[in-house]
Amino acid sequence: MHFREYPLEAALKEEYPFRFVIANNANAAALGIYHLQNDYTTVVCHSQLVKGGRGGQGIVVDGKVLTG
């Protein structure tokens, strides 16, 4: 089984009594920023890696991470 196929959220829920959100770094940062403030209903976070030339965006609207 490859990493992307591993049911990480289910495995964590079995072991711990917490709610989990599995997200990439930009989505996780945007979600964290959203919950640390009360002024905005939409938060966008851009992540640009120093090496690798790849970037990513995390977008949260009304407390939900937009994916796709």
C-alpha positions as CSV (number, residue, x, y, z in Angstrom):
1,M,0.0,0.0,0.0
2,H,1.3,3.4,-0.9
3,F,1.2,6.5,1.4
4,R,-1.6,8.1,-0.5
5,E,-3.7,5.0,-0.1
6,Y,-3.1,4.6,3.6
7,P,-6.3,5.4,5.7
8,L,-4.4,7.8,8.0
9,E,-7.5,9.6,9.4
10,A,-9.2,6.2,10.2
11,A,-6.0,4.9,11.9
12,L,-5.7,8.1,14.0
13,K,-9.4,8.0,15.0
14,E,-9.0,4.4,16.2
15,E,-6.1,5.4,18.4
16,Y,-7.0,8.8,19.7
17,P,-10.3,10.5,20.8
18,F,-9.8,13.7,18.7
19,R,-11.1,15.1,15.5
20,F,-8.5,15.1,12.7
21,V,-8.1,17.0,9.5
22,I,-5.6,15.6,7.0
23,A,-4.3,18.4,4.9
24,N,-1.3,19.6,3.0
25,N,0.8,22.4,4.4
26,A,-1.0,25.3,2.8
27,N,-4.4,24.0,3.7
28,A,-3.3,23.3,7.2
29,A,-1.9,26.8,7.6
30,A,-5.0,28.5,6.1
31,L,-7.2,26.5,8.4
32,G,-5.1,27.4,11.4
33,I,-5.1,31.1,10.5
34,Y,-8.9,31.0,10.0
35,H,-9.5,29.6,13.5
36,L,-7.1,32.1,15.1
37,Q,-8.9,35.2,13.9
38,N,-12.5,36.5,13.9
39,D,-12.4,39.2,11.2
40,Y,-12.6,37.3,8.0
41,T,-14.8,34.5,6.6
42,T,-12.3,33.7,3.9
43,V,-8.6,33.1,4.3
44,V,-6.1,32.3,1.6
45,C,-2.5,31.1,2.4
46,H,0.2,30.7,-0.3
47,S,3.1,28.4,0.4
48,Q,6.2,28.6,-1.8
49,L,8.9,26.1,-1.1
50,V,12.5,27.2,-1.3
51,K,13.6,24.1,-3.1
52,G,11.7,22.2,-5.7
53,G,10.0,25.2,-7.4
54,R,6.5,24.1,-6.2
55,G,3.9,26.3,-4.5
56,G,0.5,25.6,-3.1
57,Q,-2.5,27.5,-1.9
58,G,-4.9,26.8,0.9
59,I,-8.3,28.4,0.8
60,V,-10.8,28.4,3.7
61,V,-14.3,29.7,3.2
62,D,-16.7,29.8,6.2
63,G,-14.6,27.3,8.1
64,K,-14.3,24.7,5.2
65,V,-11.1,24.0,3.2
66,L,-11.7,24.2,-0.5
67,T,-10.1,21.4,-2.4
68,G,-9.9,20.3,-6.0
